[in-house]
Amino acid sequence: MKRINALCPFIDALETYAPEGLKWDYIHYKSETHNSLGFKSICAGFEMIYKDWKTKDDPKLTTKYQHPDK
């Protein structure tokens, strides 16, 4: 628990002083190890950053990926 408690001042500072528009999050992955945490946290970061990102519907792409042989 010491390491988690060491993050509390940093999290408090972000909550208090983060500039407007800064996207940040903290997730405690209790069952992850040092080796598995990198991949999981990078994926979570991309999901957070791009959660509102949408592409325009393009019928050419939609058709191609629904019917790759065409």
N, C-alpha and C positions, 0 to 999 in steps of 0.2 A: 504493500500500500504506500510505501514511502515515495516511490517514483510517481505514482498518480497524484499524490498530494503536492509533489514538487511542481506539477503543471498548473495547480490552482491559481497561483499569482499571475501566470501568463494568460490563462483563460479569463480571469477577472479583468486584466488590463485590456484584452481584446473586447470584452463586453462593454467596458467603460470608454475606451479611447479609439476604437476602430473607426477609420474614416467611413463616411457615408458611401455605400456601394461596395464595400469590401465583403466578399463572400468567403465565409469561413465556417468551419464546423469542427467539433471534437467528438470523436466516438471512441469509447474504451472497448477494445476487442479483447475481452477477458480470456477467451480460450485460444487466442492466436499466439504464435511464437515469433521470435525475431525473424526467423526465416520465412514465415507465411504472411507476416503483416504487411510487407512492402506491396505485394501484388494486390491484396485485399484493399489496402488504403488507397492505392492508385486508382483502382476501379471505382471505389466510392467517391473519390475526388472528381473523376471525370463525370460520373452520374450527377453529382451536385452542380458542377460547372455548366453542364450542357442539358440540364433537365428541361429548360424552356426552349431549347433549340429545335426548330422544325425545318424541314426541307419543303420546297415547293413540289407539288405533285407534277410529275412529268410522265405523260402517258407512254413515251418511248422507253423510259427506264422501267416503268411498271410492267409493260408488256414483255420486255426483255427478261426481266427476272422472274416473271410468272411462267414464261415459255422460253427457256434459254435456247431452244433449237430454232427459233425464228429470227 
